[in-house]
Amino acid sequence: MKVAIGGTFSLLHAGHTYLLKKALSIGDEITIGLSSDKMVSKDGKSFKKRKNSLKEFLSQKNFNCKYEIIKLEDEYGPAIHEDFDAIVVSPETEKTAEEINEIRQKKGLDQIEVIVTDLILAEDWKPISSTRIRKGEINNKGKIIKDN
C-alpha cells in the first residue's frame, strides 16, 4: 500500500511518533512530505535539521517498508496528483486530506483513503504539540514541566 503523510515535524514528539508509526505499519511504500522552510514559522528548525531528525527516528525503528522524505512547498504536495492508496492525518489536518480528495476528484483521479489517528495526550489530558514543548509546558513525551 502506498501511503502519504505530511507535516512540519519541527520538534519530534510522541504525537508525531504515533502518526509515523501508523503510516509505517499500514504501508509498504511511504512518502513523507516535510514542510519547506517557507511554510514553517521563523522560530522553527530548518528543513535540513528536521529532515535529519526524521531520518534518525526512522533509522532507529525496524520498519519493513521503503520511504522517502520529500519537501512540501504547499499543504497538498504530491497527494493531489500522484497515486496513493491512503493518507494518514491527525484530527487537526483531516480537513486538508478532505480538500486533497476534492482536488483529486476534480482532476478525475481516484480518492485516497483518509486514515485519522488519535491525538496523543500529555499528562494534563491536553494534546501534545510542538508549541507546548517550545513553551516549556511539557516534554516531547507529554510529561508536565510546569503548571499553567
Backbone as a chain_set.jsonl record, in Angstrom:
{"seq": "MKVAIGGTFSLLHAGHTYLLKKALSIGDEITIGLSSDKMVSKDGKSFKKRKNSLKEFLSQKNFNCKYEIIKLEDEYGPAIHEDFDAIVVSPETEKTAEEINEIRQKKGLDQIEVIVTDLILAEDWKPISSTRIRKGEINNKGKIIKDN", "coords": {"N": [[0.848, -1.171, 0.0], [0.574, 2.193, -0.861], [1.354, 5.018, 0.908], [0.698, 8.315, 2.069], [1.967, 10.956, 4.074], [2.194, 13.941, 5.96], [3.834, 16.885, 7.263], [5.205, 19.304, 9.606], [7.03, 18.58, 11.567], [8.746, 19.769, 13.481], [9.588, 19.66, 16.182], [10.15, 16.636, 17.1], [7.815, 14.594, 18.553], [5.782, 12.572, 20.846], [3.246, 12.471, 19.617], [3.854, 12.824, 16.883], [5.414, 10.562, 16.566], [3.521, 8.526, 16.926], [1.81, 9.034, 14.723], [3.585, 8.65, 12.554], [4.319, 5.966, 13.016], [1.858, 4.729, 12.577], [1.423, 5.216, 9.822], [3.655, 3.874, 8.791], [3.078, 1.314, 9.604], [0.911, 0.484, 8.087], [1.558, 0.821, 5.46], [3.596, -0.164, 2.629], [5.093, 1.372, 1.153], [6.047, 4.544, 1.699], [5.467, 7.989, 1.532], [6.794, 10.748, 2.882], [5.894, 13.887, 3.424], [7.581, 16.776, 4.045], [7.356, 19.874, 5.476], [8.442, 22.804, 3.81], [10.971, 25.321, 4.439], [9.816, 27.823, 3.969], [7.216, 27.401, 4.684], [7.225, 27.136, 7.373], [7.215, 28.565, 10.652], [9.364, 31.257, 11.655], [10.723, 30.634, 13.987], [11.148, 27.975, 13.967], [12.924, 24.85, 13.336], [15.332, 24.377, 10.696], [14.643, 23.082, 7.376], [16.543, 21.15, 6.651], [17.564, 20.306, 9.184], [15.214, 19.297, 10.334], [14.622, 17.253, 8.558], [16.855, 15.589, 8.924], [16.383, 14.849, 11.606], [14.035, 13.358, 11.303], [14.992, 11.272, 9.667], [16.797, 10.112, 11.448], [15.023, 9.226, 13.49], [13.521, 7.35, 11.992], [15.5, 5.54, 11.293], [16.03, 4.329, 13.684], [13.956, 2.657, 14.109], [12.435, -0.502, 13.275], [11.191, -0.915, 10.567], [9.464, -2.489, 7.932], [9.431, -1.353, 5.217], [9.693, 0.811, 2.372], [10.664, 4.212, 2.281], [10.369, 7.68, 1.476], [11.494, 10.984, 1.954], [10.131, 13.982, 1.169], [10.191, 17.407, 0.044], [7.712, 19.664, 1.007], [6.057, 22.204, -0.604], [3.648, 23.333, -0.441], [0.442, 22.849, 1.207], [-0.679, 20.559, 0.131], [0.981, 19.013, -1.553], [2.365, 16.175, -3.347], [0.135, 14.578, -3.16], [-2.111, 15.432, -4.485], [-1.828, 14.757, -7.114], [-0.389, 12.411, -7.564], [-0.351, 8.776, -7.453], [-1.739, 7.387, -4.64], [-2.663, 5.196, -2.021], [-3.596, 5.699, 0.498], [-3.837, 8.286, 3.012], [-2.398, 9.403, 5.958], [-3.461, 11.159, 8.725], [-3.725, 13.628, 11.382], [-6.416, 14.57, 13.628], [-6.342, 17.326, 13.446], [-5.461, 17.897, 10.886], [-7.197, 16.69, 9.195], [-9.117, 18.008, 7.601], [-7.563, 19.085, 5.54], [-6.824, 16.752, 4.197], [-9.32, 15.983, 3.24], [-9.751, 18.088, 1.471], [-7.727, 17.522, -0.338], [-8.748, 15.178, -1.506], [-11.007, 16.294, -2.737], [-9.8, 17.929, -4.673], [-8.485, 15.949, -6.136], [-10.698, 14.571, -7.132], [-11.822, 16.493, -8.852], [-9.853, 16.481, -10.759], [-10.239, 14.074, -11.879], [-9.121, 11.869, -10.68], [-8.65, 8.912, -8.636], [-10.075, 8.656, -5.364], [-8.326, 8.904, -2.246], [-7.828, 6.866, 0.61], [-8.615, 8.202, 3.745], [-7.03, 8.183, 6.713], [-7.491, 8.739, 9.984], [-5.726, 9.486, 12.819], [-5.638, 9.187, 16.413], [-5.274, 11.963, 18.69], [-2.406, 12.341, 20.687], [-2.247, 12.481, 24.116], [-0.998, 14.612, 26.693], [0.178, 14.453, 30.134], [-1.642, 16.14, 31.36], [-3.963, 15.762, 30.014], [-4.311, 17.247, 27.745], [-3.658, 17.809, 24.257], [-0.459, 16.749, 23.026], [1.896, 18.922, 21.683], [4.1, 20.637, 19.407], [4.208, 23.351, 19.916], [3.487, 23.557, 22.64], [5.636, 22.196, 23.755], [7.755, 23.839, 22.975], [7.102, 26.09, 24.473], [7.767, 25.188, 26.938], [6.0, 23.832, 28.564], [5.501, 21.07, 28.507], [7.313, 17.97, 27.995], [8.706, 16.132, 25.173], [7.395, 13.734, 25.392], [5.102, 14.228, 26.682], [5.138, 14.724, 29.374], [4.505, 16.783, 32.16], [6.08, 19.864, 32.606], [5.883, 22.377, 33.727], [3.375, 24.075, 35.646], [0.404, 25.6, 34.378]], "CA": [[0.0, 0.0, 0.0], [1.335, 3.435, -0.949], [0.763, 5.91, 1.905], [1.245, 9.666, 2.204], [1.869, 11.622, 5.377], [2.883, 15.216, 5.84], [3.894, 17.701, 8.464], [6.355, 20.162, 9.865], [7.953, 17.761, 12.358], [9.786, 20.667, 13.995], [10.072, 19.022, 17.403], [9.572, 15.295, 17.032], [7.238, 14.243, 19.849], [5.013, 11.335, 20.886], [2.181, 12.538, 18.621], [4.473, 12.548, 15.585], [5.825, 9.163, 16.58], [2.305, 7.734, 16.72], [1.38, 9.262, 13.349], [4.541, 7.978, 11.668], [4.202, 4.515, 13.202], [0.625, 4.303, 11.917], [1.685, 5.2, 8.375], [4.639, 2.837, 8.502], [2.508, -0.005, 9.883], [-0.077, 0.087, 7.08], [2.076, 0.956, 4.106], [4.891, -0.745, 2.29], [5.777, 2.461, 0.46], [5.597, 5.74, 2.397], [6.007, 9.28, 1.14], [6.67, 11.682, 3.999], [6.043, 15.265, 2.989], [8.125, 17.616, 5.11], [7.139, 21.287, 5.139], [9.625, 23.594, 3.457], [11.26, 26.429, 5.356], [8.886, 28.939, 3.755], [5.934, 27.051, 5.311], [7.446, 26.998, 8.811], [7.475, 29.842, 11.329], [10.787, 31.593, 11.735], [11.364, 30.08, 15.181], [11.277, 26.53, 13.8], [14.18, 24.324, 12.815], [15.439, 24.395, 9.24], [14.238, 21.865, 6.669], [17.635, 20.176, 6.726], [17.602, 19.747, 10.541], [14.01, 18.489, 10.544], [14.78, 16.046, 7.739], [17.824, 14.728, 9.613], [15.709, 14.286, 12.786], [13.135, 12.308, 10.819], [15.818, 10.139, 9.233], [17.315, 9.472, 12.667], [13.906, 8.496, 14.083], [13.164, 6.205, 11.16], [16.584, 4.555, 11.322], [16.004, 3.642, 14.975], [12.83, 1.725, 14.106], [12.63, -1.643, 12.396], [10.028, -0.968, 9.698], [9.685, -3.228, 6.694], [8.876, -0.636, 4.076], [10.59, 1.855, 1.876], [10.09, 5.533, 2.449], [11.135, 8.827, 1.002], [11.118, 12.269, 2.544], [10.126, 14.999, 0.12], [9.917, 18.764, 0.516], [6.396, 20.206, 0.689], [6.034, 23.643, -0.855], [2.282, 23.744, -0.111], [-0.167, 21.891, 2.129], [-1.193, 19.374, -0.561], [2.081, 18.221, -2.064], [2.085, 15.264, -4.461], [-1.101, 13.818, -2.938], [-3.18, 15.881, -5.389], [-1.622, 14.31, -8.492], [0.251, 11.101, -7.652], [-1.136, 7.646, -6.951], [-1.6, 6.961, -3.251], [-3.799, 4.416, -1.542], [-4.091, 6.274, 1.752], [-3.114, 9.389, 3.643], [-2.564, 9.338, 7.411], [-3.513, 12.522, 9.253], [-4.262, 13.836, 12.725], [-7.694, 15.296, 13.535], [-6.063, 18.721, 13.1], [-5.198, 18.036, 9.45], [-8.184, 15.907, 8.443], [-9.748, 18.886, 6.607], [-6.653, 19.172, 4.396], [-6.945, 15.488, 3.462], [-10.596, 16.056, 2.518], [-9.521, 19.011, 0.352], [-6.92, 16.775, -1.309], [-9.663, 14.315, -2.253], [-11.84, 17.153, -3.597], [-8.957, 18.316, -5.805], [-8.292, 14.73, -6.928], [-11.955, 14.291, -7.827], [-11.929, 17.456, -9.955], [-8.863, 16.091, -11.766], [-10.597, 12.748, -12.393], [-8.291, 10.856, -10.028], [-9.289, 8.147, -7.574], [-9.968, 9.155, -3.99], [-7.422, 8.132, -1.391], [-8.402, 6.622, 1.931], [-8.14, 9.112, 4.783], [-6.921, 7.495, 7.998], [-7.316, 9.753, 11.021], [-5.226, 8.93, 14.075], [-5.998, 9.914, 17.629], [-4.258, 12.851, 19.251], [-1.756, 11.779, 21.868], [-2.441, 13.45, 25.19], [0.008, 14.774, 27.747], [-0.303, 14.11, 31.482], [-2.757, 17.01, 31.74], [-5.069, 15.391, 29.135], [-4.339, 18.146, 26.588], [-2.798, 17.238, 23.215], [0.959, 17.055, 22.911], [2.163, 19.708, 20.482], [5.404, 21.309, 19.365], [4.043, 24.658, 20.557], [3.533, 23.364, 24.098], [7.009, 21.809, 24.087], [8.558, 25.056, 22.805], [6.784, 26.969, 25.598], [8.285, 24.588, 28.164], [4.914, 23.27, 29.371], [5.638, 19.613, 28.529], [8.422, 17.461, 27.193], [8.23, 15.505, 23.936], [6.588, 12.553, 25.716], [3.87, 14.697, 27.311], [5.289, 14.918, 30.811], [4.355, 18.182, 32.56], [7.293, 20.508, 33.082], [5.466, 23.459, 34.627], [1.93, 24.289, 35.688], [-0.069, 26.82, 33.703]], "C": [[0.893, 1.233, 0.0], [0.627, 4.489, -0.101], [1.491, 7.252, 1.917], [1.042, 10.154, 3.632], [2.626, 12.935, 5.232], [2.892, 15.975, 7.144], [5.14, 18.539, 8.533], [7.447, 19.394, 10.603], [9.093, 18.595, 12.925], [10.401, 20.152, 15.287], [9.408, 17.648, 17.458], [9.106, 14.881, 18.421], [6.367, 12.998, 19.729], [3.863, 11.323, 19.883], [2.696, 12.253, 17.219], [4.859, 11.075, 15.488], [4.636, 8.258, 16.282], [1.83, 7.828, 15.261], [2.285, 8.52, 12.368], [4.448, 6.46, 11.792], [2.953, 3.968, 12.515], [0.849, 4.194, 10.415], [2.611, 4.05, 8.004], [4.092, 1.431, 8.747], [1.523, -0.461, 8.807], [0.473, 0.115, 5.664], [3.364, 0.203, 3.889], [5.718, 0.238, 1.475], [5.208, 3.769, 1.018], [6.276, 6.975, 1.799], [5.726, 10.242, 2.287], [6.945, 13.081, 3.462], [6.459, 16.123, 4.173], [8.033, 19.07, 4.675], [8.444, 22.007, 4.859], [9.817, 24.709, 4.487], [10.271, 27.575, 5.195], [7.522, 28.674, 4.398], [6.012, 27.034, 6.836], [7.71, 28.367, 9.421], [8.974, 30.037, 11.517], [11.489, 31.012, 12.951], [11.535, 28.565, 15.101], [12.647, 26.135, 13.273], [14.152, 24.351, 11.287], [14.977, 23.062, 8.654], [15.297, 20.78, 6.838], [17.694, 19.511, 8.113], [16.386, 18.854, 10.798], [14.085, 17.189, 9.756], [15.75, 15.072, 8.41], [17.211, 14.087, 10.862], [14.769, 13.158, 12.396], [13.913, 11.066, 10.406], [16.359, 9.372, 10.443], [16.227, 8.647, 13.346], [13.617, 7.224, 13.3], [14.247, 5.13, 11.176], [16.607, 3.757, 12.624], [14.886, 2.603, 15.053], [13.107, 0.614, 13.11], [11.383, -1.817, 11.523], [10.377, -1.667, 8.395], [8.98, -2.528, 5.537], [9.928, 0.345, 3.582], [9.883, 3.187, 2.025], [10.988, 6.562, 1.782], [10.595, 10.058, 1.702], [11.249, 13.308, 1.444], [9.814, 16.36, 0.733], [8.533, 19.19, 0.052], [6.5, 21.715, 0.529], [4.64, 24.225, -0.611], [1.651, 22.634, 0.721], [-0.648, 20.608, 1.473], [-0.103, 18.453, -1.086], [1.671, 17.294, -3.196], [0.774, 14.488, -4.311], [-2.222, 14.243, -3.877], [-2.98, 15.403, -6.829], [-0.951, 12.948, -8.627], [-0.664, 10.018, -7.092], [-0.758, 7.328, -5.515], [-2.834, 6.153, -2.903], [-4.425, 5.052, -0.314], [-3.24, 7.467, 2.156], [-3.426, 9.312, 5.134], [-2.441, 10.754, 7.954], [-3.958, 12.505, 10.714], [-5.621, 14.513, 12.57], [-7.5, 16.757, 13.11], [-5.868, 18.939, 11.605], [-6.165, 17.219, 8.588], [-8.825, 16.739, 7.325], [-8.87, 19.006, 5.357], [-6.734, 17.905, 3.551], [-8.249, 15.455, 2.668], [-10.468, 16.977, 1.304], [-8.698, 18.331, -0.742], [-7.831, 15.884, -2.147], [-10.593, 15.114, -3.161], [-11.065, 17.559, -4.851], [-8.747, 17.12, -6.728], [-9.545, 14.421, -7.741], [-12.123, 15.217, -9.034], [-10.966, 17.112, -11.095], [-9.171, 14.717, -12.374], [-9.752, 11.629, -11.818], [-9.086, 10.127, -8.953], [-9.096, 8.832, -6.23], [-8.94, 8.304, -3.249], [-8.074, 7.997, -0.024], [-7.775, 7.567, 2.948], [-8.187, 8.365, 6.113], [-6.571, 8.538, 9.051], [-6.866, 9.067, 12.309], [-5.772, 9.736, 15.249], [-4.901, 10.908, 17.961], [-3.667, 12.162, 20.473], [-1.773, 12.861, 22.943], [-1.283, 13.441, 26.179], [-0.609, 14.368, 29.085], [-1.514, 14.937, 31.912], [-3.986, 16.8, 30.845], [-5.291, 16.392, 27.995], [-3.389, 17.561, 25.546], [-1.338, 17.674, 23.326], [1.143, 17.836, 21.619], [3.547, 20.332, 20.576], [5.334, 22.663, 20.054], [4.154, 24.535, 22.07], [4.943, 22.968, 24.55], [7.906, 23.047, 24.035], [8.343, 26.025, 23.966], [7.293, 26.426, 26.93], [7.208, 24.025, 29.073], [5.083, 21.767, 29.587], [6.913, 19.227, 27.794], [7.846, 16.716, 25.982], [7.44, 14.215, 24.156], [5.297, 12.93, 26.44], [3.947, 14.855, 28.81], [5.25, 16.412, 31.116], [5.685, 18.709, 33.108], [6.957, 21.631, 34.051], [3.942, 23.563, 34.587], [1.575, 25.588, 34.993], [-1.14, 27.486, 34.505]], "O": [[1.853, 1.313, 0.767], [-0.534, 4.819, -0.342], [2.714, 7.323, 1.793], [0.067, 9.803, 4.298], [3.586, 13.025, 4.467], [2.062, 15.74, 8.023], [6.005, 18.497, 7.658], [8.633, 19.538, 10.307], [10.256, 18.195, 12.867], [11.619, 20.208, 15.458], [8.238, 17.528, 17.822], [9.903, 14.822, 19.357], [6.229, 12.434, 18.644], [3.534, 10.264, 19.347], [2.06, 11.529, 16.454], [4.655, 10.431, 14.459], [4.739, 7.332, 15.477], [1.491, 6.816, 14.648], [1.803, 7.843, 11.459], [4.492, 5.749, 10.788], [2.98, 2.88, 11.94], [0.498, 3.183, 9.806], [2.379, 3.342, 7.024], [4.585, 0.464, 8.166], [1.318, -1.662, 8.629], [-0.094, -0.506, 4.766], [4.128, -0.042, 4.822], [6.878, -0.018, 1.148], [4.028, 4.066, 0.831], [7.489, 6.999, 1.59], [4.572, 10.515, 2.619], [8.072, 13.415, 3.096], [5.759, 16.181, 5.184], [8.568, 19.451, 3.634], [9.429, 21.84, 5.579], [8.932, 24.991, 5.294], [9.922, 28.232, 6.176], [6.757, 29.609, 4.633], [4.99, 26.93, 7.513], [8.342, 29.223, 8.802], [9.742, 29.075, 11.533], [12.715, 30.902, 12.962], [12.008, 27.94, 16.049], [13.425, 26.977, 12.825], [13.087, 24.348, 10.671], [14.928, 22.047, 9.35], [14.976, 19.629, 7.133], [17.856, 18.295, 8.208], [16.507, 17.789, 11.403], [13.658, 16.141, 10.239], [15.492, 13.869, 8.458], [17.479, 12.922, 11.154], [14.709, 12.127, 13.067], [13.541, 9.945, 10.753], [16.374, 8.141, 10.455], [16.466, 7.503, 13.735], [13.484, 6.147, 13.88], [13.943, 3.94, 11.082], [17.136, 2.647, 12.668], [14.873, 1.767, 15.957], [13.924, 0.775, 12.203], [10.611, -2.756, 11.718], [11.45, -1.459, 7.829], [8.039, -3.067, 4.954], [10.9, 0.659, 4.268], [8.66, 3.276, 1.91], [12.179, 6.345, 1.56], [9.405, 10.159, 2.001], [12.318, 13.496, 0.864], [9.238, 16.444, 1.818], [8.207, 19.098, -1.131], [6.975, 22.413, 1.425], [4.462, 25.443, -0.575], [2.266, 21.586, 0.919], [-0.993, 19.656, 2.172], [-0.26, 17.232, -1.063], [0.729, 17.593, -3.929], [0.351, 13.81, -5.248], [-3.188, 13.501, -4.054], [-3.849, 15.611, -7.676], [-0.948, 12.381, -9.72], [-1.616, 10.296, -6.363], [0.399, 7.035, -5.215], [-3.919, 6.398, -3.429], [-5.635, 4.96, -0.105], [-2.104, 7.636, 1.715], [-4.585, 9.173, 5.525], [-1.467, 11.459, 7.689], [-4.491, 11.513, 11.212], [-5.947, 14.986, 11.481], [-8.383, 17.351, 12.49], [-6.084, 20.044, 11.107], [-5.958, 17.08, 7.383], [-9.05, 16.231, 6.227], [-9.384, 19.026, 4.239], [-6.716, 17.978, 2.322], [-8.277, 14.953, 1.545], [-11.011, 16.686, 0.238], [-8.943, 18.539, -1.931], [-7.698, 15.84, -3.37], [-10.933, 14.651, -4.25], [-11.607, 17.536, -5.956], [-8.819, 17.251, -7.95], [-9.453, 14.05, -8.912], [-12.52, 14.772, -10.112], [-11.237, 17.418, -12.256], [-8.463, 14.251, -13.267], [-9.673, 10.549, -12.404], [-10.068, 10.651, -8.427], [-8.09, 9.5, -5.992], [-8.717, 7.141, -3.583], [-8.78, 8.894, 0.437], [-6.554, 7.713, 3.003], [-9.255, 7.965, 6.576], [-5.498, 9.14, 9.018], [-7.547, 8.177, 12.82], [-6.3, 10.834, 15.074], [-3.747, 10.73, 17.571], [-4.377, 11.473, 21.206], [-1.368, 14.0, 22.71], [-0.679, 12.404, 26.456], [-1.778, 13.988, 29.151], [-2.317, 14.49, 32.731], [-4.941, 17.575, 30.913], [-6.342, 16.381, 27.355], [-2.42, 16.89, 25.902], [-1.035, 18.815, 23.673], [0.607, 17.456, 20.577], [4.09, 20.529, 21.662], [6.293, 23.08, 20.704], [4.845, 25.329, 22.709], [5.383, 23.375, 25.625], [8.714, 23.277, 24.934], [9.276, 26.703, 24.395], [7.254, 27.127, 27.941], [7.474, 23.763, 30.246], [4.848, 21.25, 30.679], [7.509, 20.029, 27.075], [6.629, 16.679, 25.797], [6.878, 13.664, 23.209], [4.493, 12.061, 26.774], [2.93, 15.096, 29.46], [5.879, 17.211, 30.423], [6.321, 18.082, 33.955], [7.637, 21.825, 35.058], [3.309, 23.18, 33.603], [2.341, 26.551, 35.014], [-1.66, 28.526, 34.098]]}, "num_chains": 1, "name": "protein.A"}
